[in-house]
Amino acid sequence: MADICAKLEKDAIAAAPSPPGELDSDDTLAYIEDPVAVPYLARLLDEKAWASTTYALGLGRIGDGPAVEALISHLSSVSDAEKPIVRAVLSGVEGRTSDPQIRERIKAALR
């Protein structure tokens, strides 16, 4: 799985932006709901500003501790226009996780 994620990350970095609403092959990584995808998604979240919503949603679908930490880290460096998206993804994770540590970490970050 790590090899697949590495290839998808490489493809995403090489891809040019496509028109809004079109699914790119470089979006595929955001639909892998395996924690092994987290470091790849986190790097893309920071490197590909024009696709950050896609990668934030991917991290939110995984929703484990490392994914949440990547989203929180990105929240501190993201533009004002993107903050509501990242905050909404974190809120979604908070609402569905059964892990009290993740819930508390998100609450603290969203204060």
N, C-alpha and C positions, 0 to 999 in steps of 0.2 A: 504494500500500500504506500509506503514511503517513496518508493521509486515512481509510482504513478503521480503522487502529489508533487514530487520534484519536477517531473516533466510538465505537469500542468502549470506549475509556477513559472517555469521557463517560458512556456508558450504564452502565458498571460503577460509576462514582462515584455515579450517581443511584439505583442498585439497592439494595434492602433485602436483608438476609440472608435466605436461604431455608433450609428444613429441611436437616439433614445428609443427604448422599447424593444430593440433587437437583442436577442440572446447571442452572445459570443461564445466561441469555443473556449475562450479564456475564462468564462464564467463557470465552467464545469467544476472547478475546484471548490467553489462556494457551495456546491450541493453535495459534497462528501461529508457525511455526518459521522465522521470518525475522528477521535481526538488526535490521531496522527497528522491530520490536516492543519491543526492549529498553528504551528510555527510558520507554515507556508502562507496561510491566510493572513497572519499577523504582519508578515513582511510585505505582502501585497497591499494590505490596508494602508500602510505607511507610504508605499512607493507609487501607487496608482491612484492618485486623488480623484480622477474622473470616474473610477469604478469603486470608490470606497464604500458606497452603500451596499453593493453586492457582497463585498468581503465582510462587512460588518454583520450583515444578515447571516452569512455563512457561519461566522463565529457564534452568533446568537443561537443558531440551530444546534450547534454542538453544546454550548452552554455549560461546559465544565469549568473548573477553576482556572486553568491556563487560558481558556478562551475569554473568560470574564476579565482576567488581568490584562489581556491584550486590548480588549475594548476600553477598559478604564485608562490604560496608558495612552491609547489613541485619543481619548476624550480630552486630555490635557494639551494636545498639540493640534487638534482639528480646528478648522475654520468655524466661525460662528454659524454659518449656514448649515454645516454638517452636524453640529452638536445635537440638535433635536433628534436626528436620526439615530445617533449612537446612544443617546439617552433612552430613546424608545426601545431600542434593541435590548439594552440592559434591563429596563423595566419589564420587558417580556420574559427575559430569563428569570428575573426575580419572582415573577408571578407563577412560573411553572416549576421551578426547582424545588426539590425536597431537601436540599442541603442547606442547613441553617448558616453555615459559614459563608457560603456564596451569597445567600440572601443579605447577611449583615455587611459583607464587603460591598455589595452593590448599593445598599442603603447609604453607607458612608460616602461612597463616591458621588452619589446623586444629591447629596445635601448641598 
